Amino acid sequence: MPVSAIKEFLKFEAAGGILLALAAVVALILANTPLYTFYDAFLSVPVSVQVGDLIIAKPLLLWINDGLMAVFFFLVGLEIKREALDGELSDLRKAMLPIIAAVGGMVVPAGIYVLLNLGNPGGLPGWAIPAATDIAFALGVLSLLGARVPTALKVFLLALAIIDDLGAIIIIAIFYTADLSVISLVLAAICLVALLTLNLAGVRRKTPFILIGVVMWVCVLKSGVHATLAGVALAFFIPLAKDSEGESPLRTMEHALHPWVAYGILPLFALANAGVSFAGMGFGDLFAPVPLGIALGLFLGKQIGVVAFGFAAVRLGICRLPEGTNWLAYYGVALLTGIGFTMSLFIGTLAFSDPANLVGVRIGVIGGSILSGVMGYIVLQFALSGDRRPADEETSLRTGGVTGGSHGD
């Protein structure tokens, strides 16, 4: 992946993360002032689209969560495919550390959440909520440290978050589905076959893929599988190879969608889903199993999982730390992976329908994400302020005692 492309991607994600934070703050203000009436009315506005006998009628909130977020997942799918075929994840040696760290960062938080909710069966469906990482927020915090952050460290965080997103997509597909409609699933499968045919036939025009993708989204929406997965499925069939004019359909679409997602869709999602009213809430409510499990899963589980799994992988000689970094900087990034905002809130909307649990989800996600972001920033500020050990010691720590050669770039 070209360095210029990486920098442009990081620029969009970092700026989008800051806007995302502002949208969340606005949502909290709206939910805790007399403006809440207008806020709730806005999200409850009924919106319907009808073509013949087919009608899709949902409140605005669900159009945002099921419709606009499908575009977000489409972009995530494009990023995953590009990284897997022509990016950091295409080289297994480079990909091993973010893959292993991401697995640890999903397993440990989920385990912590389950342990804290064993006596609360109604809360167990939310086990996957703290397993997610928000790319935009995490890179937004990292961008506050400026040019001191090594590019390799940024790319590592980006790769880890992308793998994390893939894990979240798989979890949603397997565990968060409603009653399935066989007819709708068959129609969605036909759309997949059509997309595969276009890809194998060497079609490079984007319009046919998009039209079939829209039809597939409607089929998936009606099938019981969450509609956002249609965006991921469509992305995997968009060609990466260049067309007759020397342009890659995948790269072109990814580039065009980035600003819309970073500056529009994600802030709107935050505005619609981060609003939690603290009216009538006591201090003890913060320590209920659901919010506590999410907060500790994000803040403790993420850092423990990413550090422990990554440390073991480096010590075993499977991989090495990103170039120009040390363990303290790695720990700082591990803390940032505990910012689970967008994807965690999204999984929360799938896991629970009870308003009380949804309030707990928002409290836990916001609390855990803030703790992770603040502590991550503090640790990285210290880690990147200067070199604190001799070069030979640093090299030994970074490689885990493994010499050169087969584990390097």
Secondary structure by P-SEA (a helix, b strand, c coil): ccaaaaaaaaaaaaaaaaaaaaaaaaaaaaacccaaaaaaaaaabbbbbbcccbbbbbcaaaaaacaaaaaaaaaaaaaaaaaaccccccccccaaaaaaaaaaacaaaaaaaaaaccccccccccccccccccaaaaaaaaacccccccaaaaaaaaaaaaaaaaaaaaaaaccccccccaaaaaaaaaaaaaaaaaaaaccccaaaaaaaaaaaaaaaaaacccaaaaaaaaaaacccccccccccaaaaaaaaacccccccaaaaaaaaccccccccccccccccaaaaaaaaaaacaaaaaaaaaaaaaaaaccccccccccaaaaaaaaaaaccccaaaaaaaaaacccaaaaaaaaaaaaaaaaaaaaaaaaaaaaaaccccccaaaaaaaaacccccccccc
